[in-house]
Amino acid sequence: MNLRPGWELFALGSAFFAGLTAIFGKFGVAGINSNFATFIRTVIILCVIAGIVTLRGEWQKPTTLAASNWLFLALSAIATGLSWLCYYHALQIGPVSKVAPIDKLSVAFAIVLGLLFAGEQLSWPVAIGGSMIVAGSVVIIAF
């Protein structure tokens, strides 16, 4: 029997913490520059993740990573940074109840990008679920 949690539990944790991110972020950007707030958040994330990697003994020599690892991790970091800058600015000037659902359109973008670039196959559940996420975001935005 496998007692290790599967990806589903971690994905649910990600969604839960993303929900907390929206609420805490809304309060955190009040009265300060959203770009500076993103910088503070990034420094804190760096410290927390460095602590986790240290406690778990998961440090690796950077020279053991392939060039493609470096390239795609750098691109991911740039995309993450741009996402955070946009998200925090949107939270600063808009209601969290509308910003967060629009941000979750990232699920639909990820599905399409996975089909185009990662060779993933579209199943009916993914197509219907992705469409429902888009529809739900449209309803929240429009009304």
N, C-alpha and C positions, 0 to 999 in steps of 0.2 A: 504494500500500500504506500503510495506516494503522499507524504505529509507536507511537502513543500507547496506553498500557494502557487497557483497557476497565473498566467498572464492576466486572466480576468480580474483577479483580486487587485493586482497592481494597477490595472486600467481603471477600476472603480476608485481606488485610492487617488489616482491622478485626477479624476473628475471631481472628487470631493475636495481635494486641496486646491484645484483650480477655482471651485466655487468660493472657497475661503479667500483665495487670492483676490477675487473681484471685490469682496466686501472690505477686506483689510486694505487693499490698494486704494479704494475710493476714499477711505478716511486718511490714508497715508499721504496722498497727493494734495490734500486740502491746504491751500495757502502756500505751497512751494512749487517750484518749477518741476514739471513732470519729467523732464529729461534728467534732472539732478536726482529726483526720486528713483528713477530707474537705475541710476548709477549706484545709489545706496543699496538698493535691492540686490544688485549684481554682486557687490562686494560681500554682502551678507551671505548670499548663496554660495559664493566661492569659499568662504570660511566654513560653512556648514558641510558642503560636499567634501572639502579637504579633510575635515574632521572624520567624516564617515569613511572615506577611503583609508585614512590612517588607522582608525579603530579596527577596520576589517582587514588590514594588511593587503590592500589591493593596488598599491602603487606599482607602476610598470615603468621601465626605462622608455623614454620617448623615442629612442632610436630603434625600438622593436616594432614600432608602428610603421605600416606601409605608407607610401606617399599618398595612396588613395584614401587611407584613413584620415590623414592630415587634411587633405583637400575637402573631403565631405564633412568632417567635423568642423572645419573652418567655415564652410558654407552654411552648415546648420547653425553655428554660433552667430553668424551674421544675420541669418533669417530670424533667429530667436531674438536677437537684440533689436532688430527693426520691428518685430512683432510687439515686443515689450514697450518700445518707445511709443508706437501707435496706440497700444492698449491703455497705457497710463495716461496719455493725453486725452484719449476718448473718455476714460473714467473721470478725468478732471473736469471735463466740460459737458458730459452727458450723464444720463441716469444709468446706474448699474443694471437696472432691469431691462434696458435695451442694449447697452454695450455688450454685456456678457453673451446674450444669445447671438448677436451678430458675430462676435468672436468665435463662437462655436460653429460658425459656418466653415471653420478650418477643417471640420470633419468631412464636409462635402469636397472641399479642395483636396484633402488628403486622399479621398477615394479616387477622384479623377486622376490625380498625379500618380497614385499607385498603379492605376490601369495603364497610364501612358508611359511611365518610366520604370516601374518596378516589375512589370510583367504579371501583375496580379489579374485574376479573373473576376469579372462582375457576376455576382450571384443575385438571385431575386431578393433574398433578404437584405443584402447590402444595398441594392438599388432602391428598394422600397424604404428602408430605414434612412438612407441618405436623403431621399426625396422628402421624407417626413421632417427631417431636421431642417432642410431648406424651407419647406412650407411653414413650419413652426416659427422660424426666424422671420419670414415674410409677414406672418400674422402679427407677431409681436412688434415689428417695426411699423407696420401700416396702421395699427390701431392704438 
